[in-house]
Amino acid sequence: MRSLDELYLSHTVLDARFWALSSSGLFSVKSFFLALSQSSGSPQDFPSKFVWNSQVLFKVKSFVWLVAHKKVNTNDMLQVRRPYKALSPNICIMCMKHGESADHLFLHCSLTIGLWHRLFQLAKMD
């Protein structure tokens, strides 16, 4: 998405296909893999060293890692893996409104937002 934000489209220039990640201008899986391998694991993606080097319990580190990579067993994931076992994939169990996903449950749920505000107040990080 960051790459798309930097694009400028001109109405006067004809459209053409060009793959900027290879010198020939043609797509190749190798060039795409090299670009992905160079960008993944970079500090701006997720602070993995911060998580794994922190002085908290291993189970907390593991949970944070799972949440950050959207591997937590939420209703939307359960619906994908085992559709017959999902309780209600379109309703968050906490706020009874939006669908339960990792992003919603840990960031956007109204109850979670209140919890984050309270936690920041206690830590004097308003």
N, C-alpha and C positions, 0 to 999 in steps of 0.2 A: 504494500500500500504506500510505503514511503517513496518507492520508485515511481509510482503512478502520480504522486503529488508533484513531482519535479518535471513532469512532461508538459510540453507546450505544443498544442495542436494548431497548425496553420491552415487556413482555408485556401491559400494560394498554391500550396505544394501538393503534388499528387501523392497518394498513399503508396507505400512500398514496404515490403517485408525486409527487416534487417535485424539480425541477432547480435546485439552489442557485446555479448560475452565470448564471442569467438572472432578471430582475425578475418575469417572468410565471410562473416556476416550471415552464415547459415547456422541453424540450430543443430546442436549435437548434445547427446546425453552427457558426454564427458564434460563439456563446458558448463552445463547446468549443474552437474554434480560438484565440480570444482568451485563454482560460485557459492553453492549452498554450504559446502564444507568450510569455506573461508568465513562465511557469515555466521554459521551456527556456533554457539558456544561463546559468542562475543559478549562482553560485559553488558552492553545495552539490552540484550535479549532477556537475560535473567541472571541475577547475581548468585550463581551457583556456589562460588567460593564463600560468600557471605553465609549461605545456608549451611553448608557442610562443615565450615570451620567455626561455627557459632558454638557457644557453651551452653547448649540446651540438650535435653534428652534426645536420643536417637529417634525415638518414635515421633517426636515433634518435628525434627528435621525431615523425616520421611513423609509425614503428613503435609508439611509445607511444600515439599517437592511434588507430591501427588496433586495437590491443589493447583500449583503453578502450571503443571503440565496437563491439567484437566483430565486426570485419571481417577478422580474420586468417584465412588459409586453413587451417583445421583440418579434421579428418576429418568432423566433423558438418556444417560448411559445404559441404564437397565433396560430401557425401551429398545435400544439398539441391540443389546446383547441377548436379551430374553424378553421378547415382547409380551409373552403370556404372564410374566411375573411382575411387570411394572404396575405399581399401584394406580397412579394417575400422573402421567408424564407432563400434563399441561398445567398442573397446580403445584406450587411450592408448599410443602408441608408446614412451613413456618408462617408465611403471610397469607396463604390460601388464595393467592392471586396468580402471579406469573408462573411460567414453567420452571421446574427445578433443574437448574444447570449449575455447574461449578461457579461460573461468573455471577449468576444471580444469587446463589446461596451465600457466597462469601464476600460479595461486593455490593450488590444492588438491592437485595432484599431490605424492606423497610425495617425489620427487626435487627438485621445485621448492621445497617447504617447506624442505628441507635447504639448498638454495642460498640462499634468502632469509635463513635463520638465520645462515649463514656470512657473507653480505654484511653483515648488521647487526652481527655481531661485529667484522668488519674495520673498519667505520665507527664502532665503539664506540657503537652505538645499541641496546644490549640492552634 
